[in-house]
Amino acid sequence: MNLLLETRRPMPGGPVGFQEFAPSSPLRAHVACFWTGVFGSAESLPYTHRVLPDGCVDIIFILNARSPKAVVIGPMLQPRLVVSRPNRDIGVRFYPTAALAFLRHSLATLQERVVPLDEFCGPDSSRLLEQLLVARGFASQVAVIETWLLARLRRSATPDPHVVQAVKWTYAERGRLQVRQLAKTVGLCERQLRRKFPVWTGYTPKQFVRVLRFQHALDALNRARERDDATVAAMHGYADQAHMIHEFHELGGDAPGRFRRLRHGGAEECPIFSILTPGTLRYHREP
């Protein structure tokens, strides 16, 4: 399996971190990554970390032998504190517009919701969990999930081409654009774009632009700590530094400087933030 991203940090109860892996080629247009968390040893206490809005929808398989479950994490617009336990969970992160094809349900009502997978898939969800619990090793479990996803994809709807183009254009411009520009670029009026966009992404166009701009600004802070906030704000299309700070508080729950210090080890507390894989951040305009 191709490793896309790994974060790891020593903690008193054992190392904590995340790994993200690329899907197989038939799913690469739909699935950004499979991910799993490492949260210390079996004796470790639950670990609390912060998950940030990233424009995506996830399915999480919580493979606790006593009470396994699968849930859909709807599109987020606020940071969320998550308590993770030592059991090894598996997540599937879909590209924006892709999740509907597998869930077969509009995403317009899923923002900030956590919904059991069986509400979308019925008994298939229980059978899938049973297969995952008997599969040996992470790679085998991912293969089980991929087989299930491919079977659902063969009977799925095709994403709206205008929304797909709008999403890819937003990625290409790193969120540095206005909704009216976006609508004009894809050949729709703003009203049409606002009507179609939530069905396939769970966001309004303006919300999606905000999330992508925030994620790219956060990525810039993580990669170049010597840049000051004013420079990062100007680079990413914020009106000014105060505007960026406000957006970081709204979408990330902290000021940009706080993210910079946590990411580069300047504080004892170091929650693991959801950071888009390089492949997701480079999601481009071409089909």
N, C-alpha and C positions, 0 to 999 in steps of 0.2 A: 504494500500500500504506500502511496506517495504522501509523505508528511509535508503539510503546508505550513504549519505553525506550531511552535511549542513554547510554553511559558512554564517556568518552574521556580519555586522559591522555597528554601528551607524554613520550616516552622517547628515549634516545640513538639507537636504531635506527629511529625513526619512531613515530607515535602508536599506542597500543594501546587497544582498547575493544570494546564489544559493542553490537549493535543487536537489538531485539526488535520483531517486527511481528505485527499481528493477522491471524488466518486469515480466509478468506472466510466468509460467513454460514452455509453448510451445515455447516461444521466447528467453529463457535464453541462448541458444547456439549461438544466433545471435545478440541480443541487449544487449549492456553493461548497459544502463540505459535510463530512461526518465529524462529529467532535465527541470527545470524552474528557472527563475530569479526573484528576488524581488528587485525593484529599487525605493524605496521611495514611496511617495503618488502620487495620480493622478495629483497633482499640481507640483510635483518635476520637476526639469530640467533634460534633458537627462544626463545619466551617462556614462562616458568613462572608459572602462576597457580593459585589455590586455588578448588576447586568445593565447595560446601557442600550438605548434604542439604536437599532442598526438598519432599519428598513426591511428586515426579513421576518419570515415566519418559521418557527421551529417545531418539530415533533421531538419529544423527549421520552425515551424508554427508561424507566426507573426499574432496574433489574434486581430488586430485593426479593429473595426467594420466598419470603413470608407474605409480602404484599406487593407484587409487581404491578406496575401500571404504566400506561402510555397517555401522554397529554399533548395537546396542541397549545403552543404559546403564541397568542395573537400578536399582531404588530404593536410595538411599544412606542409611547411618546414621552414616557417618564422613566427615570432610573428605578430599578427594583432591587431590593436586598433579598438575596436568595440564600437559604441555608442548605448546604450540601453535606451529605453523609459519606462515609468511606466506601460504600458500594459503588461499583463502576457503572455509571449511567452512560447512555449513548444518545446523542442528539443528531438530528438531521436538520441542517439549515438550508432553506430553499431561497433561491433568488427571488426578488420581488416579481410578481405576476405568475410565479411557477406553482405556488402551493395550491391554488384553486384546482389545478388539473388533477391533483392527487386527493384532495379533500372533497372535491365536487360540491363546493359550497361557497357562496359569495363571502368575501373577507370583510365586507363593509361593516358588519356588526361584531367583529372579533377583536377590535382594538382594545388593548389592556386586559384581555380575558385569558384565562387558562381553562381549556375545555377538554374533557376526556375524549380520547381518540375514538372510542366506540360510538360517540354521538355522530360521527361522520362515516364510520366504517362498519358499525354493527359488530356481529360475531367475528368478523375478520380480525378485529383488534385483539381479541382474546386468543385466537389461534396463533397470531403472530407472536404474542408474548410467550406462549408455550414453546414455540420453536426457538425463540431467543434464549430461554432459560436452559434448554438442553444443548444448545450449540456450544462447542468448545473453543474458547478464545475470542478475542475481539474481532479478528479478521473474519472468522466464521459467522459471527453475529452480524457484521456489516453485510456479508454476502446474503444472509437471510433477508435483511431489510431491503437490499437492492432488488432481489427477486420479487419481493412484494410490491415495491414501488414501480418496477417495470410492468408488472401485470396490471396495475391500476392505470399507468400511463397509456397503455394500448387502447383503453376505453375512455379516454379523457377528451375534454374540449380544448380547442386551440385558443391560446390567449389573444385578446383583442390587439391587433397590430398597432393601433394608434397608442395604446397604453404601453406596449412593449417599447416602441420607439421613444416615447416620452421618458420612460425609466432609464433606458440606455443613454439618452441625451443628458439626463440629469447626472448620471455617473460620469459621463465624459466631461461635463462642465464642473464637476465636483460640487454641485449644488449652488454654483454661482450664477443664478439666473432667476428671472421673474416668471410667474405663472403665465402671464400674457405672452412672453417670449416662447415658452414651452408649447403653449397651444398653437401658436402661429407656426412653429417649426414642424409640428406633426400634422398640420392641416385641419385642425379643429377650432371651433370657437371655445372660449373659456368655459362657457356653460356646459358644453358637451364633454370637455375634458374632466370637469369637476364631477359630472354624473358617472362617467365610466371608471375613473381612476380608483375610487374606493372599492369597487367590486373585485378588482384584480389585485390590489395591493393592501387594502385595509386603511389607507391614508387618503386624505385630500391631497391634491398636488402641492399645495403650500406646505403642509406638514412633511411630506416626503422630501421636498427641497431642503427644509430646515434640518431634518435628520441627516441627510447626506452631507450637507455643508458642515454640520457639527462633527460627524465622523472623520471627515477629511482634515478639519482643523485639529482635532485631537490627534490624528495620525502625524500631522506636522509637528505638534508639540513633542510627541514621543520620539520622533526621529531627529529633531534638531533643537536641543534644549537651550542652545545659545540665542535663539530668536526670541525677541521680546513679544509680549502680547499684542502690542500695537501693530507690529509687522505681520504677525500671523493673522490678525483681524483684517488687515488690508489685503493680504494675499488670498483670503477666502471669501471676499465679497461682503463682509459685514460693514455696516454703515460707519462704525468706529469701534474703538476698544470696548466702550461701555456696552454696546450692542452685543458683542461676542461674549462678554462676561455674563450678561443676562441670559443668553442662550445656553451657555454652559451650566448655569445654575438650573435652568428649566429642564434641560434634556439630560444633564449629567449629575446634577445634585451637588456640584462643587465649582469653585472658581478655577480658571485655567491654571493658575499658579499651583494650586493644590494638586491637580492632576500631574503636573510636571514633577513636583517633589516626590509624590508617591511612586510614579513610574520609574524614577531614577534613584530610588532608594534613600531619599532624604527624610524619611519618616519611618517609625517602627511599624505602623499600620500599613499594610499593603494589600488592599482588596484587589482581586483579579477582575479587571474590566473586560467586557466583551470587546474585542478588537477585530474588526473585519480582516479576513485573510487578504493578502496582496492580490489574489485573483479576483476577489469580490470588489475591492477598491478600483481595480482596473477594468471592471465590466464595461465593455465599450459599445459603440453605436452599431457596428457591423453585425449582421445576423450570424 
